[in-house]
């Protein structure tokens, strides 16, 4: 099939043919390419760019005109250095790319052996590229070349551009479910029956913040200074920088807006909002609640919201003092292992998946040990607001009215004839800058240009825009989909504006693996695929739309986290692809209920499924190199360097983990077992309380005491 992998990094000539076509020199009169690497390989080019271009050329194989120069660059990445100079950023990045060539070779050989459809796609791409003679790809005119590359790398986007409306209609039909029975017991008093939850992401102050001038107690300021010099452990999209001005503080903004929304409800009451606090640096954990208390105190308090702040220490106490005793674990090795397993999954620090699962699972414990009136939990992000006046004006209902929909808890049949349990609920978002155009304005714009550089390999914005219009903009105002006989299920959901009923939570026991750091909301449903019985699904709540205000007040935090978000998307491809393999392989339901990888793809496509790649290592490595050059071409040199060097470290670690399917499978299985123990403990505690067990009453009292210790108590505002 061609040269050996040691020579070019591939054992299949089809891939080298595709990449050579993408990265040809672009001489006058030749067919167009995605990128001419020659200028980026010049001796005076930025070293980061030279390495990215060298990787792309090396992956194209020895037939490429500049292959020898590319290999020499990867061997000695900068003038006066060598590959043995392992401490320089350039040397580390070169090693990452050299390792990447071998990873791409191994992946391609394995995938083609396991999945003939991938080889067929590569054949098709080569054939289409050979026939393509269009104009330059970067102007969006060469449709055939673009579609050929997407056929190889990003099949979810094939056929979307120019056919958006047809694909929206087809996707909406695929998401349509037929209602068998509406919820027998829909929510009637959301203020009483819903535990509202959100997550506070805390990081160290901005470099421009003088901690000594912050209006906090001395001990709090000293702890902030100490945490700021610690190594960062976790990266989030736009964490709150301690010391940020109140007007730019997402915590205060979200709670004040929730308070105002409840004030606008005809049937309002005090609601509980549980906040998990996740930190980027370990030293911030012990000061998280004092920080929240200090910020709320200087903001004036809340009229209708009781705030509960849960840190990692609090969640550990709930496990050790309530859950493990309720499970009745016997002393010994197996009992200790089970207890540690629960601690590993039930908590708030770590990647997004961990706190996301916690904010769902806590509702089951709350229902049994704290307040049996709580029947569901609803998560929102603190930069999301219920625009009550617009909701009433355009839908006739307030937020609480939408939460009371009988679709939440309904039974239905999906478009492929499978039973589904609509135990979850999902709303939508509208951007603050767009709400003047109407509530039902998609928060993701449809791309108006063709792809550029890395978007020929992966362009999630396109299927995201299509999916947003298909799933989130349905109004239930027509005979075909009326919200009574037929409705939509949701797959593409956001981290906020979604909830789950406690009965569905305990029945299906869903979770997001703790290694998932992006799109934890969309990963959550994967744990329930292939399980016995009706498939757990999200009901679409038409009109339950929150206003997304992050750009209006959190610009500094968003900018600070921009590069981390780009890297997070690369990690998402690797982890979603590995997790989908595990979910398909672990399907243990009956034959008519199990979902193989193809069926999972049909369910998740086009947007969520676009991160489930047949060639995740190849896609991520090519995308990283192309995006680095794209950032440099845009004049964003600092961002490009951070993206390349930090990305090499984080992606390298995730490549090692995600490529070991046995390790991923074992991790998911262990976490599923741990969550099984957690819900078994909840069941045992409930049974004990029902039987009048003194021990069960003691454990429930202990849970209430721990939760009470997490409450932020302050006088309500006056006036």
C-alpha positions in Angstrom: 0.0 0.0 0.0 3.0 2.4 0.1 5.9 3.3 2.2 6.3 2.1 5.7 5.0 4.0 8.7 8.6 4.7 9.9 9.1 6.6 6.7 5.9 8.6 6.5 3.8 7.8 9.6 1.2 5.9 7.6 0.8 2.4 6.1 -2.0 3.4 3.8 -1.3 5.3 0.6 -4.8 6.8 0.5 -4.2 8.9 3.5 -0.8 10.2 2.2 -2.5 11.0 -1.1 -5.2 13.0 0.6 -2.7 14.9 2.8 -0.4 15.6 -0.1 -3.3 17.0 -2.0 -4.2 19.2 1.0 -0.6 20.5 1.6 0.8 20.8 -1.9 3.1 23.8 -2.6 0.4 25.5 -4.7 2.6 26.4 -7.7 1.0 28.4 -10.4 -1.3 26.3 -12.6 -1.6 23.4 -10.1 -4.7 22.3 -8.3 -5.5 24.3 -5.2 -4.5 23.2 -1.8 -5.7 23.9 1.7 -2.3 25.2 2.8 1.0 26.0 1.1 3.5 24.9 3.8 6.6 26.4 2.2 6.3 29.9 3.8 5.7 28.4 7.2 8.8 26.2 6.9 11.1 29.1 6.1 14.1 29.5 8.4 12.8 32.9 9.7 9.3 31.6 10.3 8.0 31.4 13.9 9.4 28.1 15.4 5.9 27.0 16.4 4.7 27.5 12.8 7.7 25.6 11.4 6.9 22.6 13.6 3.2 22.6 12.6 4.0 22.9 8.9 6.7 20.2 9.2 4.3 17.8 10.8 1.7 18.3 8.0 4.3 17.7 5.4 5.8 14.7 7.1 2.3 13.2 7.4 2.0 13.7 3.6 4.9 11.2 3.0 8.2 11.1 1.2 6.7 12.0 -2.2 6.1 15.6 -0.9 8.7 18.0 -2.3 9.6 19.4 1.1 9.5 16.1 3.0 13.3 16.0 3.8 13.2 19.6 5.2 10.1 18.8 7.3 11.7 15.7 8.8 14.9 17.7 9.6 12.8 20.3 11.3 11.1 17.8 13.5 14.4 16.3 14.4 16.1 19.6 15.2 13.1 22.0 15.9 15.1 25.3 16.3 18.4 26.7 15.4 21.1 25.5 17.7 18.9 22.9 19.4 18.4 19.2 18.9 15.7 16.7 19.7 17.7 15.8 22.9 17.2 19.3 24.2 14.1 18.0 25.9 13.4 21.0 28.1 12.7 23.6 25.4 9.1 24.2 24.3 10.1 23.6 20.7 11.7 20.3 21.5 8.7 19.1 23.5 6.4 20.1 20.7 8.6 18.4 18.1 8.5 15.2 20.2 4.7 15.5 20.4 4.4 15.7 16.6 6.9 12.8 16.0 4.8 10.7 18.4 1.7 11.9 16.5 3.0 10.5 13.3 3.2 7.0 14.8 -0.2 7.4 16.5 -1.8 8.3 13.2 -0.1 5.2 11.6 -1.3 2.9 14.3 -4.8 4.3 14.4 -5.3 4.1 10.6 -4.2 0.5 10.4 -6.4 -0.5 13.3 -9.5 1.3 12.2 -9.3 0.1 8.6 -9.0 -3.5 9.8 -12.0 -3.1 12.1 -14.2 -0.9 9.9 -14.3 -1.3 6.1 -16.5 1.7 5.8 -13.5 3.9 6.7 -11.4 2.5 3.9 -14.3 3.1 1.6 -14.6 6.7 2.7 -10.9 7.2 2.1 -11.2 5.7 -1.4 -14.1 8.0 -2.2 -12.1 11.0 -0.9 -9.1 10.2 -3.1 -11.3 9.7 -6.1 -13.1 13.0 -5.6 -9.9 14.9 -5.0 -8.3 13.5 -8.2 -11.3 14.8 -10.2 -11.5 18.2 -8.4 -10.2 21.1 -10.4 -12.0 24.0 -8.7 -10.7 27.4 -7.5 -8.8 28.0 -4.3 -10.5 26.2 -1.4 -10.2 29.1 1.1 -12.8 31.1 -0.8 -15.4 28.4 -0.3 -15.9 27.9 -4.1 -14.4 24.4 -4.5 -17.3 22.5 -3.1 -16.1 19.1 -4.4 -12.7 19.5 -2.7 -14.2 20.5 0.6 -16.8 17.7 0.5 -14.0 15.2 -0.4 -12.0 16.1 2.7 -15.1 16.0 4.9 -15.8 12.6 3.6 -12.5 11.4 5.0 -12.3 13.4 8.2 -15.7 14.9 9.1 -18.6 12.9 7.5 -21.2 14.6 9.7 -20.7 17.8 7.7 -21.0 16.2 4.2 -23.9 17.7 2.3 -24.8 20.3 4.9 -23.6 23.5 3.1 -26.3 24.6 0.7 -28.8 22.1 2.0 -29.4 23.4 5.5 -33.2 23.5 5.4 -33.5 20.0 4.1 -31.2 18.7 6.8 -33.0 20.6 9.5 -36.3 19.0 8.4 -34.8 15.6 8.3 -33.2 15.9 11.7 -36.4 17.2 13.2 -38.2 14.2 11.9 -35.5 11.9 13.4 -36.0 13.6 16.7 -39.8 13.4 16.7 -41.3 11.0 19.2 -44.9 9.7 19.5 -46.3 10.1 23.0 -47.6 7.0 24.6 -48.7 8.6 27.8 -48.0 12.1 29.3 -46.6 12.3 32.8 -49.1 11.0 35.3 -47.7 13.3 38.0 -46.2 16.4 36.3 -44.7 19.1 38.5 -47.3 21.5 39.8 -45.2 23.7 42.1 -41.6 24.1 40.8 -40.6 26.4 43.6 -41.2 23.6 46.0 -40.5 20.6 43.8 -37.4 21.6 42.0 -33.9 21.7 43.4 -32.2 24.4 41.3 -28.5 23.8 40.8 -25.5 25.5 39.3 -21.7 25.3 39.4 -19.3 28.0 40.5 -15.9 27.7 38.7 -13.2 29.6 40.7 -9.7 30.5 39.7 -7.0 32.7 41.0 -7.2 36.5 40.5 -6.2 38.2 37.3 -2.5 39.3 37.1 -3.8 42.9 37.3 -5.6 42.4 40.6 -4.0 43.6 43.8 -5.2 41.0 46.3 -4.2 43.3 49.3 -6.9 45.8 48.2 -9.7 43.3 48.0 -12.6 43.9 50.5 -12.1 40.4 52.1 -11.0 39.4 55.6 -7.2 39.2 56.0 -7.2 35.4 56.3 -9.1 35.1 53.0 -6.7 37.4 51.2 -3.7 35.4 52.6 -5.2 32.1 51.4 -5.8 33.6 47.9 -2.2 34.7 47.7 -1.0 31.2 48.7 -3.3 29.5 46.1 -2.1 31.8 43.3 1.4 30.3 43.3 0.2 26.7 43.2 0.2 24.7 39.9 -3.1 24.8 38.1 -4.8 21.4 38.1 -8.0 22.0 36.0 -9.1 24.2 33.1 -12.6 25.7 32.6 -14.2 27.7 29.9 -14.6 31.0 31.8 -14.0 30.6 35.5 -14.6 33.4 38.0 -11.3 35.2 38.8 -11.3 36.0 42.5 -11.4 39.7 43.0 -13.3 40.5 39.8 -15.6 43.5 40.1 -19.2 42.7 41.2 -20.5 43.8 37.8 -18.4 41.2 36.1 -18.9 38.4 38.7 -20.9 35.5 37.2 -21.8 34.2 40.7 -23.6 37.4 41.7 -25.1 38.0 38.4 -26.7 34.6 38.1 -28.1 34.5 41.6 -29.5 38.1 41.4 -31.2 37.2 38.1 -32.6 34.0 39.5 -34.0 36.0 42.4 -35.6 38.5 40.0 -37.1 35.7 37.9 -38.8 34.2 41.0 -40.1 37.5 42.0 -41.9 37.6 38.6 -43.6 34.3 39.2 -47.4 34.4 40.1 -46.9 31.5 42.5 -43.6 32.3 44.0 -41.9 30.9 47.1 -38.5 30.5 48.4 -36.4 28.2 46.2 -33.2 26.4 47.0 -30.2 26.8 44.7 -27.4 24.4 45.4 -24.0 25.6 44.1 -21.1 23.2 43.6 -17.8 25.0 43.7 -15.0 23.6 41.4 -11.6 25.2 41.7 -8.6 25.4 39.3 -6.1 25.3 42.2 -6.3 23.1 45.3 -5.8 26.0 47.7 -9.0 27.6 46.6 -11.2 24.8 47.9 -11.1 25.6 51.6 -11.9 29.3 51.0 -14.6 28.7 48.4 -17.6 29.1 50.8 -16.1 32.1 52.7 -15.5 33.8 49.3 -19.1 33.2 48.2 -20.4 34.4 51.5 -18.3 37.6 51.3 -19.4 38.4 47.8 -23.1 37.8 48.6 -22.8 39.9 51.7 -21.5 42.9 49.8 -24.1 42.5 47.1 -27.0 42.9 49.4 -28.5 39.4 49.7 -31.4 37.7 48.0 -35.1 37.8 48.5 -36.3 34.4 47.3 -33.3 32.2 47.0 -31.7 30.0 49.7 -28.1 29.3 48.7 -26.3 26.1 49.5 -22.6 25.9 48.7 -21.0 22.5 48.4 -17.2 22.0 48.2 -15.2 18.9 47.7 -14.8 18.5 51.4 -18.6 18.7 51.9 -19.3 16.0 49.3 -16.6 13.8 50.9 -18.4 14.1 54.2 -21.7 13.1 52.7 -20.0 10.0 51.3 -18.2 9.0 54.4 -20.8 9.9 57.0 -24.0 9.1 55.1 -23.7 7.2 51.8 -21.1 4.5 52.9 -22.8 3.8 56.2 -26.2 3.6 54.5 -24.8 1.1 52.0 -23.8 -1.1 55.0 -20.4 -1.8 53.7 -18.6 -4.4 55.8 -15.0 -3.7 56.8 -12.4 -5.2 54.6 -10.7 -4.8 51.3 -13.9 -5.0 49.1 -15.8 -2.6 51.4 -12.9 -0.1 51.3 -12.7 -0.3 47.5 -16.4 0.3 47.1 -16.2 3.3 49.4 -13.3 4.8 47.5 -15.1 4.2 44.3 -18.1 6.3 45.5 -15.7 9.1 46.7 -14.1 9.1 43.2 -17.3 9.8 41.4 -19.4 11.8 43.9 -17.8 15.2 44.2 -17.3 18.6 42.7 -13.6 19.1 41.9 -12.0 17.9 38.7 -13.2 17.8 35.1 -16.7 19.1 34.2 -18.1 15.5 34.2 -17.6 15.1 37.9 -19.5 18.1 39.1 -22.2 17.7 36.5 -23.0 14.2 37.7 -23.0 15.4 41.3 -25.5 18.2 40.5 -27.9 15.5 39.2 -27.2 12.8 41.8 -27.5 15.0 44.8 -31.3 15.4 44.1 -31.8 11.7 45.0 -30.2 12.1 48.4 -32.0 15.4 48.9 -35.4 13.8 48.2 -34.8 10.9 50.7 -32.9 12.6 53.5 -33.6 16.4 53.3 -37.0 17.1 51.6 -39.2 14.5 50.0 -41.1 17.3 48.3 -38.2 17.8 45.9 -39.0 15.7 42.8 -36.6 17.0 40.2 -33.5 19.0 39.7 -32.9 21.7 37.1 -29.4 23.0 36.3 -28.7 26.4 34.9 -25.5 28.2 34.3 -24.8 31.4 36.2 -24.6 33.4 33.0 -28.1 32.3 32.0 -31.3 34.2 32.8 -35.0 33.5 32.7 -36.3 36.5 30.7 -39.7 36.4 32.3 -41.3 39.3 30.4 -40.3 37.9 27.0 -41.3 34.4 28.0 -44.8 35.5 29.0 -45.1 37.8 25.9 -44.1 35.2 23.4 -45.1 31.9 25.0 -47.8 32.9 27.5 -46.0 31.1 30.3 -43.4 31.9 32.9 -40.4 29.7 33.5 -42.2 27.8 36.2 -45.1 27.2 33.8 -42.7 25.6 31.3 -41.2 23.4 34.0 -44.6 22.1 34.8 -45.0 20.5 31.3 -46.5 17.0 31.3 -43.9 16.0 28.7 -41.4 15.9 31.6 -41.9 12.3 32.7 -43.9 11.1 29.6 -43.4 7.8 27.9 -42.9 7.7 24.1 -41.8 5.8 21.0 -38.8 7.3 19.1 -38.5 7.6 15.3 -37.0 4.1 15.1 -39.8 2.5 17.1 -37.9 2.2 20.3 -39.5 3.0 23.7 -38.1 6.1 25.5 -38.5 7.5 29.0 -38.7 11.3 28.8 -37.4 11.6 32.4 -35.2 14.5 31.5 -36.0 18.0 30.2 -34.1 20.4 28.1 -34.7 24.0 27.1 -32.8 26.3 24.8 -30.8 29.6 24.8 -31.0 32.9 23.1 -28.1 35.3 23.2 -28.5 38.6 25.0 -27.6 40.6 21.9 -30.2 38.7 19.8 -33.3 38.6 22.1 -34.5 41.8 20.6 -35.1 39.9 17.4 -37.4 37.4 19.3 -37.2 34.7 21.9 -36.8 32.0 19.3 -33.6 33.3 17.8 -30.9 30.5 17.6 -27.9 31.2 19.8 -25.6 29.7 17.1 -25.3 31.6 13.9 -25.3 29.7 10.6 -21.9 30.0 9.0 -21.9 32.5 6.1 -18.5 31.6 4.7 -16.7 28.4 3.7 -14.2 26.6 5.9 -10.7 27.8 6.6 -7.7 25.6 7.4 -8.6 23.5 10.4 -12.2 23.6 9.4 -11.5 21.3 6.4 -10.7 18.6 9.0 -13.3 19.5 11.7 -15.9 22.3 11.7 -18.3 21.8 14.5 -20.0 25.2 14.0 -21.8 24.0 10.9 -23.6 20.9 12.3 -24.1 22.8 15.6 -26.0 25.5 13.8 -28.2 22.9 11.9 -28.8 20.9 15.1 -29.7 24.1 17.1 -32.4 25.0 14.6 -33.8 21.4 14.3 -33.9 20.6 18.0 -34.3 23.9 19.9 -36.5 26.1 17.8 -39.6 23.9 17.6 -42.6 25.6 19.0 -45.2 22.8 19.1 -47.6 25.1 17.2 -48.5 22.9 14.3 -50.4 19.6 13.7 -47.3 17.5 12.8 -45.6 18.2 16.2 -48.0 19.5 18.7 -46.4 18.7 22.0 -49.3 16.4 23.0 -49.4 13.5 20.5 -46.0 14.1 19.0 -43.0 16.0 20.5 -39.3 16.2 20.2 -36.6 14.4 22.1 -33.3 16.2 22.6 -29.8 15.0 22.1 -28.0 18.3 21.6 -28.4 19.9 25.0 -26.4 22.6 26.9 -24.9 22.4 30.3 -27.6 24.7 31.6 -31.4 24.7 31.0 -31.8 21.0 31.6 -33.2 18.8 34.4 -34.0 15.3 35.5 -36.8 13.9 37.6 -35.7 12.1 40.8 -37.6 8.9 39.8 -35.9 8.8 36.4 -32.5 9.5 38.1 -33.0 6.5 40.4 -34.4 4.3 37.7 -31.6 4.8 35.1 -28.7 5.9 37.3 -27.0 8.0 34.5 -23.7 9.7 34.9 -20.9 11.5 33.0 -17.5 9.9 33.4 -15.1 11.9 35.5 -12.6 12.1 32.7 -15.0 14.2 30.5 -13.9 17.8 30.5 -16.1 19.2 27.7 -19.8 18.7 26.7 -20.4 16.8 29.9 -24.1 17.5 29.3 -24.1 15.5 26.0 -21.9 12.8 27.4 -24.4 12.2 30.3 -26.9 10.4 28.1 -24.3 7.9 26.7 -24.2 6.1 30.0 -27.9 5.1 29.6 -27.6 3.8 26.0 -28.0 0.1 25.6 -29.4 -0.4 29.1 -32.5 -2.7 29.6 -35.9 -1.1 29.3 -36.9 2.2 27.7 -34.1 4.5 26.7 -33.7 7.6 28.9 -34.2 10.7 26.9 -34.6 14.5 27.1 -38.1 15.9 26.4 -37.9 19.2 24.5 -39.6 22.0 26.5 -40.8 24.4 23.7 -40.4 27.9 24.9 -38.3 27.2 27.9 -35.6 29.5 26.7 -33.0 31.2 28.9 -31.1 34.4 27.8 -27.4 33.8 27.6 -25.6 36.9 29.0 -22.0 35.8 29.2 -20.7 38.2 26.6 -22.5 41.1 28.3 -20.6 40.9 31.5 -17.9 38.2 31.6 -15.7 39.3 28.7 -12.5 39.3 30.7 -13.0 35.8 32.0 -14.0 34.5 28.5 -10.9 36.0 26.9 -8.7 34.5 29.6 -10.1 31.0 29.0 -10.2 31.2 25.2 -7.2 29.0 24.5 -8.2 26.5 27.1 -11.6 26.1 25.4 -9.9 25.4 22.1 -7.9 22.7 23.6 -10.9 21.4 25.4 -12.6 20.8 22.1 -9.7 18.7 20.9 -9.8 16.6 24.1 -13.6 16.2 23.5 -13.0 14.5 20.2 -10.6 12.1 21.7 -12.7 11.3 24.8 -16.1 11.2 23.1 -14.7 8.8 20.4 -13.3 6.5 23.0 -16.4 6.7 25.2 -18.7 5.9 22.2 -16.6 2.7 21.5 -17.0 1.7 25.1 -20.7 2.5 25.2 -21.3 0.4 22.1 -19.2 -2.5 23.3 -20.8 -2.5 26.8 -24.4 -2.5 25.6 -25.9 -5.2 27.8 -29.6 -4.8 27.1 -31.7 -7.2 25.0 -31.0 -7.5 21.3 -33.7 -5.0 20.3 -32.4 -2.5 22.8 -28.7 -2.6 22.4 -27.0 0.2 20.3 -23.9 -0.5 18.3 -21.6 2.3 17.3 -23.5 3.0 14.0 -26.8 3.3 16.0 -25.1 5.6 18.5 -23.9 7.7 15.6 -27.4 7.9 14.1 -28.7 9.1 17.5 -26.0 11.6 18.2 -25.4 13.1 14.7 -24.9 15.6 13.5 -23.5 17.8 16.3 -22.9 15.7 19.3 -21.9 12.9 17.0 -19.4 15.0 15.2 -17.1 14.6 18.1 -17.3 10.8 17.8 -14.7 10.3 15.1 -13.6 7.1 13.4 -10.1 8.7 13.2 -9.9 10.8 16.4 -6.1 10.9 16.7 -5.7 11.8 13.1 -8.3 14.5 13.2 -7.0 16.1 16.4 -3.4 16.1 15.4 -4.1 17.6 12.0 -6.5 20.1 13.5 -4.0 21.3 16.1 -1.3 21.9 13.5 -3.7 23.7 11.2 -5.2 25.8 13.9 -1.8 26.8 15.2 -1.0 28.2 11.8 -4.4 29.8 11.5 -3.9 31.7 14.8 -0.4 32.8 13.7 -1.8 34.0 10.3 -4.4 36.1 12.2 -1.6 37.8 14.2 -2.4 36.0 17.4 1.1 34.8 18.1 0.8 34.5 21.9 -2.4 32.5 21.6 -0.9 30.3 19.0 2.1 29.5 21.2 0.0 28.8 24.2 -2.4 26.6 22.2 0.5 24.6 20.7 2.6 24.1 23.8 -0.2 23.7 26.4 -2.2 21.7 23.9 0.7 19.3 23.2 0.9 18.6 27.0 -2.8 18.1 27.6 -3.6 16.4 24.3 -0.6 14.1 24.7 -1.9 12.9 28.1 -5.4 12.4 26.7 -4.1 10.6 23.6 -2.3 8.1 25.9 -5.5 7.5 27.9 -8.0 7.4 25.1 -6.0 5.1 22.9 -6.1 2.4 25.6 -9.6 1.2 25.1 -9.3 -1.4 27.8 -8.4 1.3 30.3 -11.3 3.5 29.2 -13.7 0.6 29.4 -12.4 -0.4 32.9 -12.7 3.2 34.0 -16.3 3.5 32.8 -17.3 0.1 34.3 -15.7 1.1 37.7 -17.6 4.4 37.7 -20.9 2.7 36.7 -20.4 0.3 39.6 -19.7 3.2 42.0 -22.8 5.0 41.0 -24.7 1.7 41.4 -23.4 1.6 45.0 -24.5 5.3 45.5 -28.1 4.6 44.4 -28.2 1.4 46.3 -27.3 3.4 49.4 -30.1 5.9 48.6 -32.6 3.0 48.2 -31.4 1.4 51.5 -31.7 4.7 53.4 -35.2 5.2 52.1 -36.3 1.7 53.0 -34.8 2.1 56.4 -36.7 5.4 57.0 -39.9 3.8 55.8 -39.4 0.9 58.3 -38.7 3.3 61.1 -35.0 2.4 61.5 -33.2 4.4 64.1 -30.0 4.1 62.2 -31.6 5.4 59.0 -33.0 8.4 61.0 -29.5 9.1 62.3 -28.0 9.0 58.8 -30.7 11.3 57.4 -30.2 13.7 60.3 -26.4 13.6 59.6 -27.1 14.4 55.9 -29.3 17.4 56.9 -26.7 18.7 59.3 -24.0 18.6 56.6 -26.3 20.4 54.2 -27.2 22.9 56.8 -23.6 23.6 57.3 -23.3 24.4 53.6 -26.0 27.1 53.7 -25.2 30.7 53.2 -27.2 32.5 56.0 -27.7 36.2 55.8 -30.4 38.7 56.3 -32.6 39.3 53.3 -32.3 42.7 51.6 -34.5 45.5 52.9 -36.6 48.0 50.9 
